């Protein structure tokens, strides 16, 4: 096997990315404090061509050198918006017809592998702060909660790892609907 060179991968330019069809999924970051996590979410958002990323509360926004260090330009390709509060972002998404999930461990959560998506439906997923998770007030506003099953001693995953897993699962489910 030979590793492919970047030029052989036929990647989109930023301009082509902006015009390309997107996964009907908005990623919402609820007070994520690490700029490296924010950048990593942008990079995953670019890889899976998400519609947009909403940055809320204390979550930092581009341009920022620390975000760029892990985003590697994803912050330039993926559309993003800033909201003073995550509640404001969720309310806007719901008014715009999105089905909003928080990614959190709650009573009655849906295990990620049991996620069912509907053709033509648009979704948003809310990822929480590295220590406190998604705030309860935001969980209360969401249409449902998704949980990634875990089998070790820790009760959570890093937010950027969680985002990659969840976005990938949405991509798999929604691509199979076509």
MDAnalysis code that builds the backbone (N, CA, C; Angstrom):
import MDAnalysis as mda
import numpy as np

u = mda.Universe.empty(534, n_residues=178, atom_resindex=np.repeat(np.arange(178), 3), trajectory=True)
u.add_TopologyAttr("name", ["N", "CA", "C"] * 178)
u.add_TopologyAttr("resid", np.arange(1, 179))
u.add_TopologyAttr("resname", ["UNK", "UNK", "UNK", "UNK", "UNK", "UNK", "UNK", "UNK", "UNK", "UNK", "UNK", "UNK", "UNK", "UNK", "UNK", "UNK", "UNK", "UNK", "UNK", "UNK", "UNK", "UNK", "UNK", "UNK", "UNK", "UNK", "UNK", "UNK", "UNK", "UNK", "UNK", "UNK", "UNK", "UNK", "UNK", "UNK", "UNK", "UNK", "UNK", "UNK", "UNK", "UNK", "UNK", "UNK", "UNK", "UNK", "UNK", "UNK", "UNK", "UNK", "UNK", "UNK", "UNK", "UNK", "UNK", "UNK", "UNK", "UNK", "UNK", "UNK", "UNK", "UNK", "UNK", "UNK", "UNK", "UNK", "UNK", "UNK", "UNK", "UNK", "UNK", "UNK", "UNK", "UNK", "UNK", "UNK", "UNK", "UNK", "UNK", "UNK", "UNK", "UNK", "UNK", "UNK", "UNK", "UNK", "UNK", "UNK", "UNK", "UNK", "UNK", "UNK", "UNK", "UNK", "UNK", "UNK", "UNK", "UNK", "UNK", "UNK", "UNK", "UNK", "UNK", "UNK", "UNK", "UNK", "UNK", "UNK", "UNK", "UNK", "UNK", "UNK", "UNK", "UNK", "UNK", "UNK", "UNK", "UNK", "UNK", "UNK", "UNK", "UNK", "UNK", "UNK", "UNK", "UNK", "UNK", "UNK", "UNK", "UNK", "UNK", "UNK", "UNK", "UNK", "UNK", "UNK", "UNK", "UNK", "UNK", "UNK", "UNK", "UNK", "UNK", "UNK", "UNK", "UNK", "UNK", "UNK", "UNK", "UNK", "UNK", "UNK", "UNK", "UNK", "UNK", "UNK", "UNK", "UNK", "UNK", "UNK", "UNK", "UNK", "UNK", "UNK", "UNK", "UNK", "UNK", "UNK", "UNK", "UNK", "UNK", "UNK", "UNK", "UNK", "UNK", "UNK", "UNK", "UNK"])
u.atoms.positions = np.array([
    [0.833, -1.188, 0.000],
    [0.000, 0.000, 0.000],
    [0.874, 1.246, 0.000],
    [0.391, 2.247, -0.688],
    [1.077, 3.532, -0.759],
    [0.142, 4.610, -0.249],
    [0.636, 5.427, 0.658],
    [-0.176, 6.549, 1.137],
    [-0.451, 7.501, -0.011],
    [-1.677, 8.011, -0.034],
    [-2.032, 9.010, -1.048],
    [-1.469, 10.364, -0.658],
    [-1.074, 11.104, -1.655],
    [-0.660, 12.483, -1.441],
    [-1.923, 13.351, -1.431],
    [-1.846, 14.464, -0.779],
    [-3.003, 15.361, -0.670],
    [-3.590, 15.689, -2.038],
    [-2.747, 15.939, -2.996],
    [-3.216, 16.313, -4.338],
    [-4.010, 15.179, -5.002],
    [-3.790, 13.943, -4.580],
    [-4.477, 12.798, -5.165],
    [-5.863, 12.569, -4.555],
    [-6.213, 13.283, -3.522],
    [-7.457, 13.034, -2.799],
    [-8.656, 13.800, -3.331],
    [-8.469, 14.645, -4.289],
    [-9.574, 15.393, -4.918],
    [-10.450, 16.109, -3.900],
    [-9.858, 16.801, -2.982],
    [-10.612, 17.549, -1.975],
    [-11.195, 18.824, -2.592],
    [-12.286, 19.274, -2.007],
    [-12.920, 20.504, -2.464],
    [-12.104, 21.713, -2.036],
    [-12.160, 22.759, -2.811],
    [-11.636, 24.049, -2.364],
    [-12.659, 24.635, -1.392],
    [-12.275, 25.661, -0.663],
    [-13.218, 26.320, 0.250],
    [-14.424, 26.833, -0.531],
    [-14.188, 27.390, -1.705],
    [-15.283, 27.918, -2.527],
    [-16.218, 26.784, -2.965],
    [-15.643, 25.653, -3.382],
    [-16.466, 24.503, -3.791],
    [-17.235, 23.939, -2.607],
    [-16.596, 23.912, -1.436],
    [-17.260, 23.438, -0.217],
    [-18.486, 24.297, 0.086],
    [-18.324, 25.608, -0.018],
    [-19.427, 26.527, 0.298],
    [-20.635, 26.266, -0.606],
    [-20.392, 25.863, -1.845],
    [-21.464, 25.622, -2.817],
    [-22.000, 24.188, -2.785],
    [-21.268, 23.270, -2.200],
    [-21.644, 21.850, -2.216],
    [-22.839, 21.577, -1.301],
    [-23.630, 20.551, -1.615],
    [-24.727, 20.166, -0.720],
    [-24.175, 19.787, 0.650],
    [-24.930, 20.106, 1.682],
    [-24.495, 19.850, 3.054],
    [-25.369, 18.791, 3.717],
    [-24.799, 18.152, 4.709],
    [-25.562, 17.288, 5.599],
    [-26.500, 18.210, 6.380],
    [-27.810, 17.924, 6.409],
    [-28.738, 18.835, 7.095],
    [-28.627, 18.711, 8.615],
    [-27.471, 19.108, 9.121],
    [-27.148, 18.971, 10.536],
    [-26.388, 20.214, 10.995],
    [-26.885, 20.827, 12.067],
    [-26.204, 21.950, 12.704],
    [-25.614, 21.448, 14.014],
    [-24.354, 21.758, 14.230],
    [-23.658, 21.402, 15.466],
    [-23.666, 22.626, 16.370],
    [-24.094, 22.430, 17.613],
    [-24.184, 23.521, 18.581],
    [-23.221, 23.227, 19.728],
    [-22.358, 24.184, 20.042],
    [-21.425, 24.032, 21.152],
    [-21.883, 24.908, 22.313],
    [-22.246, 24.260, 23.410],
    [-22.789, 24.907, 24.603],
    [-21.669, 25.183, 25.601],
    [-21.111, 26.388, 25.537],
    [-20.091, 26.809, 26.496],
    [-18.872, 25.884, 26.533],
    [-18.382, 25.523, 25.358],
    [-17.169, 24.704, 25.264],
    [-15.975, 25.628, 25.491],
    [-15.151, 25.284, 26.457],
    [-14.101, 26.219, 26.875],
    [-12.774, 26.032, 26.147],
    [-12.480, 24.821, 25.651],
    [-11.190, 24.578, 25.009],
    [-11.223, 24.986, 23.542],
    [-10.350, 25.888, 23.184],
    [-10.265, 26.324, 21.787],
    [-9.820, 25.183, 20.880],
    [-9.027, 24.267, 21.414],
    [-8.614, 23.102, 20.626],
    [-9.803, 22.194, 20.336],
    [-10.711, 22.049, 21.291],
    [-11.932, 21.272, 21.039],
    [-12.793, 21.953, 19.988],
    [-12.912, 23.262, 20.063],
    [-13.681, 24.012, 19.067],
    [-13.082, 23.788, 17.680],
    [-11.777, 23.912, 17.579],
    [-11.110, 23.700, 16.299],
    [-11.304, 22.289, 15.773],
    [-11.231, 21.315, 16.648],
    [-11.423, 19.928, 16.243],
    [-12.841, 19.683, 15.734],
    [-13.819, 20.326, 16.350],
    [-15.204, 20.202, 15.885],
    [-15.342, 20.841, 14.499],
    [-14.694, 21.956, 14.272],
    [-14.711, 22.560, 12.930],
    [-14.109, 21.602, 11.905],
    [-13.037, 20.953, 12.271],
    [-12.389, 20.028, 11.330],
    [-13.304, 18.859, 11.001],
    [-13.969, 18.291, 12.007],
    [-14.935, 17.215, 11.761],
    [-16.128, 17.729, 10.963],
    [-16.569, 18.947, 11.270],
    [-17.675, 19.545, 10.521],
    [-17.344, 19.695, 9.051],
    [-16.112, 20.040, 8.751],
    [-15.656, 20.124, 7.366],
    [-15.617, 18.725, 6.743],
    [-15.041, 17.776, 7.454],
    [-14.877, 16.413, 6.910],
    [-16.206, 15.801, 6.505],
    [-17.240, 16.056, 7.307],
    [-18.545, 15.441, 7.051],
    [-19.551, 16.427, 6.459],
    [-19.073, 17.605, 6.112],
    [-19.835, 18.630, 5.406],
    [-21.136, 19.016, 6.127],
    [-21.015, 19.358, 7.412],
    [-22.194, 19.797, 8.162],
    [-22.648, 21.159, 7.653],
    [-23.913, 21.441, 7.893],
    [-24.507, 22.697, 7.436],
    [-23.890, 23.906, 8.120],
    [-23.711, 23.828, 9.443],
    [-23.242, 24.986, 10.191],
    [-22.842, 24.564, 11.596],
    [-22.071, 25.428, 12.249],
    [-21.731, 25.247, 13.655],
    [-22.167, 26.507, 14.391],
    [-22.907, 26.315, 15.486],
    [-23.334, 27.432, 16.327],
    [-22.474, 27.435, 17.581],
    [-21.825, 28.548, 17.839],
    [-20.932, 28.719, 18.972],
    [-21.651, 29.575, 20.006],
    [-21.766, 29.054, 21.223],
    [-22.629, 29.705, 22.211],
    [-21.914, 29.999, 23.521],
    [-22.292, 31.119, 24.132],
    [-21.779, 31.474, 25.450],
    [-20.292, 31.743, 25.425],
    [-19.548, 31.033, 26.290],
    [-18.104, 31.253, 26.398],
    [-17.312, 30.573, 25.276],
    [-17.980, 29.841, 24.398],
    [-17.284, 29.181, 23.296],
    [-16.626, 30.242, 22.417],
    [-15.333, 30.067, 22.176],
    [-14.583, 31.034, 21.369],
    [-14.982, 30.954, 19.904],
    [-14.733, 32.025, 19.181],
    [-15.069, 32.106, 17.765],
    [-13.821, 32.393, 16.935],
    [-13.837, 31.979, 15.673],
    [-12.757, 32.368, 14.761],
    [-12.836, 33.868, 14.494],
    [-11.797, 34.486, 14.030],
    [-10.469, 33.911, 13.835],
    [-9.733, 33.819, 15.167],
    [-9.001, 32.723, 15.336],
    [-8.254, 32.497, 16.555],
    [-7.161, 31.476, 16.257],
    [-5.936, 31.773, 16.645],
    [-4.798, 30.898, 16.331],
    [-4.951, 29.512, 16.955],
    [-5.488, 29.433, 18.177],
    [-5.643, 28.128, 18.829],
    [-6.734, 27.301, 18.149],
    [-7.816, 27.928, 17.716],
    [-8.842, 27.210, 16.967],
    [-8.249, 26.709, 15.658],
    [-7.512, 27.575, 14.983],
    [-6.914, 27.210, 13.690],
    [-5.933, 26.048, 13.820],
    [-5.245, 25.960, 14.952],
    [-4.243, 24.909, 15.146],
    [-4.834, 23.516, 14.972],
    [-6.080, 23.309, 15.407],
    [-6.719, 21.994, 15.243],
    [-7.720, 21.967, 14.101],
    [-8.288, 23.119, 13.758],
    [-9.261, 23.163, 12.653],
    [-8.574, 23.039, 11.300],
    [-7.351, 23.516, 11.208],
    [-6.567, 23.470, 9.967],
    [-7.331, 24.029, 8.763],
    [-8.072, 25.105, 8.988],
    [-8.820, 25.738, 7.901],
    [-10.297, 25.394, 7.894],
    [-10.724, 24.426, 8.693],
    [-12.142, 24.080, 8.763],
    [-13.000, 25.252, 9.202],
    [-12.395, 26.162, 9.951],
    [-13.138, 27.342, 10.397],
    [-13.416, 28.301, 9.244],
    [-12.694, 28.127, 8.132],
    [-12.924, 28.953, 6.951],
    [-13.981, 28.348, 6.028],
    [-14.095, 27.030, 6.027],
    [-15.033, 26.372, 5.112],
    [-16.428, 26.204, 5.718],
    [-16.510, 25.865, 6.983],
    [-17.806, 25.600, 7.622],
    [-18.428, 26.911, 8.093],
    [-19.682, 27.144, 7.706],
    [-20.399, 28.331, 8.180],
    [-20.585, 28.237, 9.688],
    [-20.566, 29.372, 10.351],
    [-20.783, 29.387, 11.793],
    [-21.481, 30.678, 12.210],
    [-22.131, 30.589, 13.363],
    [-22.796, 31.746, 13.963],
    [-22.505, 31.738, 15.456],
    [-22.509, 32.913, 16.051],
    [-22.338, 33.030, 17.496],
    [-23.664, 33.450, 18.131],
    [-23.984, 32.834, 19.273],
    [-25.150, 33.197, 20.079],
    [-24.685, 33.443, 21.507],
    [-25.216, 34.461, 22.139],
    [-24.842, 34.771, 23.523],
    [-25.214, 33.636, 24.466],
    [-26.330, 32.963, 24.178],
    [-26.733, 31.826, 25.001],
    [-27.118, 30.655, 24.099],
    [-26.939, 29.473, 24.624],
    [-27.320, 28.275, 23.880],
    [-28.834, 28.183, 23.773],
    [-29.524, 28.654, 24.782],
    [-30.988, 28.662, 24.734],
    [-31.491, 29.460, 23.535],
    [-30.857, 30.589, 23.274],
    [-31.215, 31.417, 22.118],
    [-31.003, 30.633, 20.821],
    [-29.893, 29.930, 20.721],
    [-29.591, 29.139, 19.518],
    [-30.611, 28.022, 19.325],
    [-30.932, 27.304, 20.399],
    [-31.892, 26.197, 20.304],
    [-33.267, 26.720, 19.920],
    [-33.688, 27.808, 20.520],
    [-34.993, 28.382, 20.174],
    [-35.040, 28.795, 18.701],
    [-33.953, 29.366, 18.188],
    [-33.898, 29.744, 16.778],
    [-33.969, 28.515, 15.887],
    [-33.222, 27.475, 16.231],
    [-33.244, 26.240, 15.446],
    [-34.638, 25.629, 15.412],
    [-35.301, 25.584, 16.555],
    [-36.651, 25.013, 16.604],
    [-37.624, 25.852, 15.784],
    [-37.489, 27.179, 15.848],
    [-38.346, 28.061, 15.050],
    [-38.105, 27.848, 13.556],
    [-36.881, 27.439, 13.205],
    [-36.526, 27.188, 11.806],
    [-36.842, 25.759, 11.363],
    [-37.473, 24.971, 12.243],
    [-37.927, 23.633, 11.867],
    [-36.955, 22.493, 12.113],
    [-35.910, 22.730, 12.863],
    [-34.955, 21.671, 13.179],
    [-35.461, 20.825, 14.338],
    [-35.137, 19.538, 14.312],
    [-35.332, 18.651, 15.456],
    [-34.018, 18.706, 16.223],
    [-34.079, 19.094, 17.486],
    [-32.864, 19.359, 18.255],
    [-32.643, 18.285, 19.324],
    [-31.484, 17.647, 19.244],
    [-31.052, 16.681, 20.258],
    [-29.929, 17.294, 21.085],
    [-29.946, 17.036, 22.388],
    [-28.735, 17.287, 23.161],
    [-28.020, 15.944, 23.289],
    [-26.724, 15.994, 23.342],
    [-25.926, 14.791, 23.513],
    [-25.556, 14.743, 24.984],
    [-26.312, 13.933, 25.712],
    [-26.197, 13.965, 27.167],
    [-26.754, 12.674, 27.755],
    [-26.288, 12.335, 28.931],
    [-26.789, 11.183, 29.668],
    [-27.956, 11.652, 30.537],
    [-29.154, 11.256, 30.151],
    [-30.359, 11.663, 30.877],
    [-31.305, 10.472, 30.989],
    [-32.263, 10.601, 31.868],
    [-33.316, 9.588, 31.945],
    [-34.048, 9.544, 30.617],
    [-34.220, 8.357, 30.052],
    [-34.975, 8.220, 28.815],
    [-34.227, 8.599, 27.554],
    [-32.905, 8.717, 27.627],
    [-32.144, 9.066, 26.423],
    [-32.243, 7.941, 25.397],
    [-31.996, 8.301, 24.133],
    [-31.932, 7.320, 23.048],
    [-30.473, 6.969, 22.831],
    [-30.158, 5.691, 22.840],
    [-28.786, 5.266, 22.550],
    [-28.483, 5.617, 21.096],
    [-27.295, 6.109, 20.850],
    [-26.941, 6.617, 19.522],
    [-27.173, 5.587, 18.431],
    [-26.887, 4.332, 18.690],
    [-27.062, 3.307, 17.660],
    [-28.534, 3.078, 17.322],
    [-29.440, 3.591, 18.143],
    [-30.884, 3.453, 17.875],
    [-31.474, 4.708, 17.240],
    [-30.631, 5.659, 16.904],
    [-31.075, 6.885, 16.251],
    [-31.814, 6.554, 14.958],
    [-32.969, 7.152, 14.790],
    [-33.713, 7.048, 13.533],
    [-33.909, 8.460, 13.002],
    [-33.585, 8.638, 11.733],
    [-33.758, 9.950, 11.109],
    [-34.859, 9.869, 10.066],
    [-35.478, 10.985, 9.795],
    [-36.544, 11.047, 8.801],
    [-36.095, 11.788, 7.557],
    [-36.477, 11.261, 6.418],
    [-36.095, 11.893, 5.162],
    [-36.653, 13.312, 5.095],
    [-35.801, 14.253, 4.721],
    [-36.202, 15.651, 4.608],
    [-36.144, 16.422, 5.913],
    [-35.934, 15.734, 7.030],
    [-35.864, 16.404, 8.332],
    [-34.468, 17.004, 8.526],
    [-34.430, 18.171, 9.132],
    [-33.160, 18.792, 9.493],
    [-32.954, 18.634, 10.995],
    [-31.698, 18.452, 11.385],
    [-31.372, 18.169, 12.783],
    [-30.321, 19.131, 13.307],
    [-30.306, 19.250, 14.619],
    [-29.240, 19.950, 15.322],
    [-28.850, 19.098, 16.520],
    [-27.572, 19.133, 16.848],
    [-27.069, 18.383, 17.994],
    [-26.278, 19.335, 18.881],
    [-26.583, 19.305, 20.174],
    [-25.958, 20.199, 21.142],
    [-24.936, 19.419, 21.953],
    [-23.708, 19.911, 21.947],
    [-22.617, 19.316, 22.716],
    [-22.252, 20.263, 23.839],
    [-21.986, 19.708, 25.030],
    [-21.810, 20.538, 26.206],
    [-20.391, 20.811, 26.624],
    [-20.317, 21.600, 27.657],
    [-19.083, 21.995, 28.317],
    [-18.302, 20.760, 28.765],
    [-16.980, 20.864, 28.727],
    [-16.112, 19.738, 29.036],
    [-16.295, 19.184, 30.452],
    [-16.744, 19.981, 31.396],
    [-16.917, 19.522, 32.772],
    [-18.392, 19.295, 33.109],
    [-19.234, 20.239, 32.739],
    [-20.637, 20.206, 33.165],
    [-21.575, 19.605, 32.130],
    [-21.106, 19.360, 30.920],
    [-21.977, 18.823, 29.873],
    [-22.942, 19.873, 29.364],
    [-24.043, 19.412, 28.775],
    [-25.088, 20.311, 28.285],
    [-25.883, 20.798, 29.490],
    [-26.088, 22.092, 29.588],
    [-26.799, 22.631, 30.751],
    [-28.244, 22.120, 30.783],
    [-28.777, 21.950, 31.979],
    [-30.126, 21.414, 32.147],
    [-31.160, 22.281, 31.441],
    [-30.971, 23.597, 31.469],
    [-31.939, 24.478, 30.801],
    [-31.973, 24.224, 29.299],
    [-30.845, 23.850, 28.719],
    [-30.789, 23.529, 27.293],
    [-31.402, 22.157, 27.045],
    [-31.068, 21.186, 27.893],
    [-31.668, 19.846, 27.780],
    [-33.187, 19.967, 27.787],
    [-33.715, 20.827, 28.668],
    [-35.163, 21.016, 28.781],
    [-35.789, 21.550, 27.495],
    [-35.038, 22.312, 26.721],
    [-35.552, 22.888, 25.474],
    [-35.502, 21.909, 24.298],
    [-34.636, 20.911, 24.387],
    [-34.413, 20.012, 23.252],
    [-35.571, 19.044, 23.048],
    [-35.661, 18.528, 21.816],
    [-36.702, 17.567, 21.464],
    [-36.376, 16.155, 21.941],
    [-35.117, 15.898, 22.213],
    [-34.691, 14.591, 22.682],
    [-33.226, 14.618, 23.059],
    [-32.762, 13.505, 23.624],
    [-31.361, 13.381, 24.010],
    [-30.796, 12.087, 23.456],
    [-29.600, 12.166, 22.936],
    [-28.860, 11.009, 22.453],
    [-27.706, 10.743, 23.400],
    [-27.412, 9.456, 23.573],
    [-26.331, 9.054, 24.467],
    [-25.462, 8.018, 23.763],
    [-24.162, 8.182, 23.864],
    [-23.226, 7.189, 23.341],
    [-22.983, 6.167, 24.447],
    [-23.304, 4.898, 24.206],
    [-23.025, 3.886, 25.238],
    [-21.525, 3.822, 25.530],
    [-21.190, 3.684, 26.807],
    [-19.790, 3.587, 27.224],
    [-19.647, 2.431, 28.204],
    [-18.505, 1.782, 28.199],
    [-18.344, 0.542, 28.945],
    [-17.144, 0.534, 29.883],
    [-16.473, 1.656, 30.016],
    [-15.310, 1.727, 30.892],
    [-15.644, 2.363, 32.224],
    [-14.621, 2.927, 32.861],
    [-14.808, 3.525, 34.184],
    [-15.186, 5.000, 34.114],
    [-14.941, 5.652, 32.994],
    [-15.247, 7.082, 32.857],
    [-16.690, 7.271, 32.404],
    [-17.252, 8.400, 32.767],
    [-18.665, 8.657, 32.436],
    [-18.841, 9.519, 31.196],
    [-17.729, 9.949, 30.580],
    [-17.892, 10.804, 29.404],
    [-16.688, 10.676, 28.486],
    [-16.861, 11.195, 27.278],
    [-15.804, 11.288, 26.283],
    [-15.461, 12.757, 26.071],
    [-14.309, 13.012, 25.501],
    [-13.959, 14.376, 25.126],
    [-15.003, 14.903, 24.149],
    [-15.361, 16.166, 24.259],
    [-16.432, 16.750, 23.444],
    [-16.134, 16.673, 21.953],
    [-14.882, 16.851, 21.562],
    [-14.591, 16.791, 20.129],
    [-14.652, 15.355, 19.611],
    [-14.270, 14.393, 20.426],
    [-14.403, 12.980, 20.041],
    [-15.883, 12.634, 19.918],
    [-16.661, 13.057, 20.894],
    [-18.110, 12.823, 20.868],
    [-18.727, 13.418, 19.609],
    [-18.327, 14.627, 19.265],
    [-18.874, 15.279, 18.069],
    [-18.566, 14.459, 16.824],
    [-17.345, 13.973, 16.693],
    [-16.992, 13.164, 15.530],
    [-17.828, 11.906, 15.426],
    [-18.035, 11.235, 16.551],
    [-18.841, 10.006, 16.562],
    [-20.285, 10.306, 16.173],
    [-20.863, 11.334, 16.769],
    [-22.277, 11.661, 16.536],
    [-22.495, 12.141, 15.101],
    [-21.630, 13.018, 14.612],
    [-21.788, 13.503, 13.238],
    [-21.683, 12.335, 12.260],
    [-20.738, 11.436, 12.477],
    [-20.577, 10.264, 11.612],
    [-21.849, 9.416, 11.619],
    [-22.448, 9.224, 12.789],
    [-23.669, 8.415, 12.872],
    [-24.818, 9.077, 12.105],
    [-24.947, 10.390, 12.215],
    [-25.974, 11.099, 11.432],
    [-25.704, 10.949, 9.947],
    [-24.451, 11.090, 9.536],
    [-24.110, 10.943, 8.123],
    [-24.496, 9.556, 7.618],
    [-24.148, 8.522, 8.364],
    [-24.483, 7.147, 7.957],
    [-25.992, 6.971, 7.816],
    [-26.742, 7.422, 8.795],
    [-28.204, 7.252, 8.776],
    [-28.838, 8.036, 7.652],
    [-28.407, 9.273, 7.470],
    [-29.060, 10.146, 6.488],
    [-28.647, 9.804, 5.063],
    [-27.469, 9.303, 4.848],
    [-27.054, 8.885, 3.504],
    [-27.802, 7.622, 3.075],
    [-28.149, 6.782, 4.050],
    [-28.895, 5.553, 3.733],
    [-30.345, 5.818, 3.369],
    [-30.848, 7.012, 3.692],
    [-32.239, 7.354, 3.365],
    [-32.422, 7.670, 1.893],
    [-31.348, 8.001, 1.208],
    [-31.456, 8.442, -0.178],
    [-31.580, 7.271, -1.113],
])
